Amino acid sequence: MFISQAFAETAGGIGGSAIGQFIPIILVIAVMYFLMVRPQQKRAKEHKAMVSALRRGDHVITSGGIVAKVSKVIDDKEIELEIAPGVKIKIIRSTISTVVGKPAPANDTIAKK
């Protein structure tokens, strides 16, 4: 007697709640997108802009922890770094992790008399 009542209660609810069962999954996917995917894409975009803006004289830190100065921009993929006076290495641009400092611009604000 109890089993037949249990089957009767669940049989009517299957068709109407099929979409309702997917709503939590959709919400979890949406939250994961906004908390994980979008910030990662933003960070990658900022890194790409930073790497493409590298110029001669910039002080950088590579992914391997080498602190160096950009001595020559070879092409879109490679740059030459000076890690010590007279010691230069070629690396791939994407291995630059941060730009420590930009060179100071020339001082053109000398007062004319």
C-alpha positions as CSV (number, residue, x, y, z in Angstrom):
1,M,0.0,0.0,0.0
2,F,2.8,2.5,0.8
3,I,4.8,1.6,-2.3
4,S,2.0,2.4,-4.6
5,Q,1.4,5.8,-3.0
6,A,5.1,6.6,-3.4
7,F,5.1,5.7,-7.1
8,A,1.9,7.7,-7.6
9,E,3.5,10.9,-6.1
10,T,6.7,10.8,-8.1
11,A,5.1,9.9,-11.5
12,G,3.3,13.2,-11.9
13,G,6.4,15.3,-11.0
14,I,8.9,14.0,-13.6
15,G,7.6,15.9,-16.7
16,G,7.2,19.3,-15.1
17,S,10.5,19.5,-13.2
18,A,12.9,18.4,-16.0
19,I,13.9,22.0,-16.7
20,G,14.0,22.8,-13.0
21,Q,16.7,20.1,-12.5
22,F,19.0,21.9,-15.0
23,I,18.7,25.4,-13.4
24,P,21.3,24.7,-10.6
25,I,23.7,23.3,-13.1
26,I,23.3,26.3,-15.3
27,L,23.8,28.6,-12.3
28,V,27.0,26.8,-11.2
29,I,28.4,27.1,-14.8
30,A,27.5,30.8,-14.8
31,V,29.2,31.5,-11.4
32,M,32.3,29.5,-12.5
33,Y,32.5,31.6,-15.7
34,F,32.4,34.9,-13.9
35,L,34.7,33.9,-11.0
36,M,37.3,31.9,-13.0
37,V,37.2,32.2,-16.7
38,R,36.7,36.0,-17.2
39,P,39.4,37.1,-14.8
40,Q,41.8,34.6,-16.4
41,Q,41.0,36.0,-19.9
42,K,41.4,39.6,-18.6
43,R,44.8,38.7,-17.1
44,A,46.0,37.1,-20.3
45,K,44.9,40.1,-22.3
46,E,46.8,42.5,-20.0
47,H,49.9,40.3,-20.2
48,K,49.7,40.2,-24.0
49,A,49.4,44.0,-24.0
50,M,52.4,44.4,-21.6
51,V,54.6,42.1,-23.6
52,S,53.7,43.8,-26.9
53,A,54.6,47.2,-25.4
54,L,58.2,46.2,-24.4
55,R,60.8,48.6,-25.6
56,R,64.5,48.9,-25.5
57,G,65.7,49.9,-22.0
58,D,62.8,48.4,-20.0
59,H,63.7,46.5,-16.9
60,V,61.9,43.1,-16.8
61,I,61.7,39.9,-14.8
62,T,61.4,36.6,-16.7
63,S,59.3,33.6,-15.7
64,G,62.6,32.0,-14.6
65,G,63.3,34.8,-12.2
66,I,66.0,36.5,-14.3
67,V,66.1,40.3,-13.8
68,A,67.3,42.0,-16.9
69,K,67.2,45.0,-19.2
70,V,65.8,44.8,-22.7
71,S,68.7,45.6,-25.1
72,K,67.1,44.8,-28.4
73,V,63.6,43.9,-29.7
74,I,64.3,41.3,-32.4
75,D,60.8,40.6,-33.7
76,D,57.3,39.9,-32.5
77,K,58.4,36.7,-30.7
78,E,62.0,37.3,-29.5
79,I,63.8,39.9,-27.6
80,E,67.4,40.2,-26.4
81,L,68.1,40.9,-22.7
82,E,71.2,42.1,-21.0
83,I,71.5,40.3,-17.7
84,A,75.0,41.7,-16.9
85,P,77.3,44.2,-18.6
86,G,78.3,42.5,-21.9
87,V,76.2,39.4,-21.3
88,K,73.1,39.1,-23.6
89,I,70.6,36.4,-24.0
90,K,67.7,35.9,-26.5
91,I,64.4,34.9,-25.0
92,I,60.8,34.4,-26.2
93,R,58.6,37.5,-25.4
94,S,55.9,35.5,-23.7
95,T,58.3,34.4,-21.0
96,I,58.4,37.9,-19.6
97,S,56.4,37.9,-16.4
98,T,56.6,41.5,-15.3
99,V,58.0,44.9,-16.3
100,V,59.8,46.3,-13.3
101,G,60.5,49.8,-14.6
102,K,60.4,51.9,-17.7
103,P,63.3,54.1,-18.5
104,A,62.8,57.8,-17.6
105,P,62.0,60.0,-20.5
106,A,64.4,62.7,-21.6
107,N,63.9,65.9,-19.7
108,D,62.8,68.5,-22.2
109,T,61.4,70.9,-19.7
110,I,64.6,73.0,-19.4
111,A,63.6,76.6,-18.7
112,K,64.5,78.9,-21.6
113,K,65.6,82.4,-20.8
